[in-house]
Amino acid sequence: MKLRETVLLLLLVIALGIASGYPIHAGNGAVNCTVFGEFKDPYTIVEPNGERSIVLNVDVALIENNSTSVSPAQAVYSLVDGNDRTYSTGGEFTRSLQPGRQLLGFAVPEETIPKTLIVDPSDYPSEGNRFAINFGELTNATNGNVTLLYYGILNSKINSNIKSIDFDVGITNNGTVKMPVSPKNFSLTDQWGWKYASLEHDSYTNNGFANRELKPNETARIKVSFGSMSTLSRPAKLVYKCSNTSSIVLNIDPEAGLLQNVTAPNGNVCQACSNSASEPAPTTLAGTIKATKARLAKVRESLPGSG
């Protein structure tokens, strides 16, 4: 394989590295549950220690198999975190979106990492036994000296068609000397590659985080804020600048998994997608490489002098 083709292949494999993700599915034979994603909201109920909590929203759909009922499937949901603590849905935080689809709201400590969603339709005998959906691993990246963990979106607001977003990020200093960390280290690119600088700390608006130093082997959980964004911009990559020549990139595109898992309904063939119908689904590394080679072949055919 020529050098240029090898480089293209590697770049495409890296680009496809975020193909796994949402939506995620599980079922019990009688019903299927799909999790489209999760995000966080501030906890607004005034109570002791309430400022240490957040609302974790989980976007789910529950569909009966081979059912002619006009009523949506029903179940009781609970959330298990990384420390095996269990939380029930909060009625005041759960909202119905469409028949069969809803936003489940869980009041949890702000440091909570969701591990498993338990779906229990046992109160409705025709809909089978309880089952679980695992959320998978957190998005993370490292260069050896610094490790980043992406916990998700803390808050997203639109005001006068201008969007602002807060991200929940963990950062670890793996080095042997103190490491300064500042909002200037972070930037965000959208799905078109447009770059946004992170906001400096503002105690009045509660944007961002204050400059700090991390001791060797110290980890901090910080809020990274971005503003003045187009409502059309979708967060794609969160970038941490280590130096003028080194950066760590977290792929956080919430629709990346969706784009890889779209299936056209029976009888509705997507003509624009028909050329890729024979490509293997990139659900494994081997499948990813095969799909990448197929794309590379098409790119090579379009190059001048390739005939």
Steps between C-alpha positions, in 0.01 A plus 500: 500500500639844408595746776220741406242221516636381836469850646144535367410161645632590844321835499172336407538236772557777755195687369289186538625439853187655653257284301392316814277693740137601500246374435537186711240224513383208713182296538337197658320356197174676578625861497804683368652804669722755326713760680568796270730681740525675835569851626498693827296788639540704819312372804254780576322369811607687813590250771800414722802403285292559187784702349704179483245331272417511131221357285621231261263481202485177298319510163329162449245325278317181597327306222299177515588224254222383265235692691179643357428704814460875455631558852879540541697239691559580867775423749657618823855631461793527739861609457813331637820706528865401492495437876196269465266749665143491365276800428130513413352740249376830637143568386561875507794460259359240257324628185307326225613591148295278268303176553767247595777756549591706806775680690568320826632730772715367786610718792860389564822636658685724256795258475278207394613286207204303356574132447170316438135581430265237645174457305233318703166438322402227750197701617365446148501116454475500121824699473740247652777497756737777606822558306794738497675737257868578564616853421855399409830669575557873535664681211864552594840584353858541620845595378671330793549816704136613504180293504156641416162345583178632345199467732251676273309826466420679824277764351393629160310826447372697202427870540414721200618219269843495666604176667720441803616164632674380817697174495588275794865398458753314713871571462792312658862608525702182438830688514750556779472881527212741558288571192310828445147463360303791360191555279748613233610137467157401363324555169203345323445422132160441347398253229636737233835554673422851628699573816361656819718621787394405853371770734708641782374445853221739601367464853196716416378287207662180637676441168813289475752417770770694677866458408667236713802276535479122519755318714659182359235223479225746598160488326252787471140508383441829318227680310613617155268764352442628146274781382400709199443182300268461204191295579592292192841407641526150647790431738732258326847519659617630835867596475751539784817687397798358688758718322544688174570170325288249695127463559260232626171460311181349640241396240169597663264529203161390642376403155801297389349176625159589361644553153655153508183329623228648279289230332250587228148367575380209285373618164684833522838457334747785536626552144785723612628219724467218248864523388619403848249220554760232431756636746544309827367671811797642695403334827840334543853608418506257206167632375622857542814432298300326224255789485790745496671313213174512305479876552867537410445307177223743404724795583781350287263447207411869507863617494640636170678234295351212700333337201 
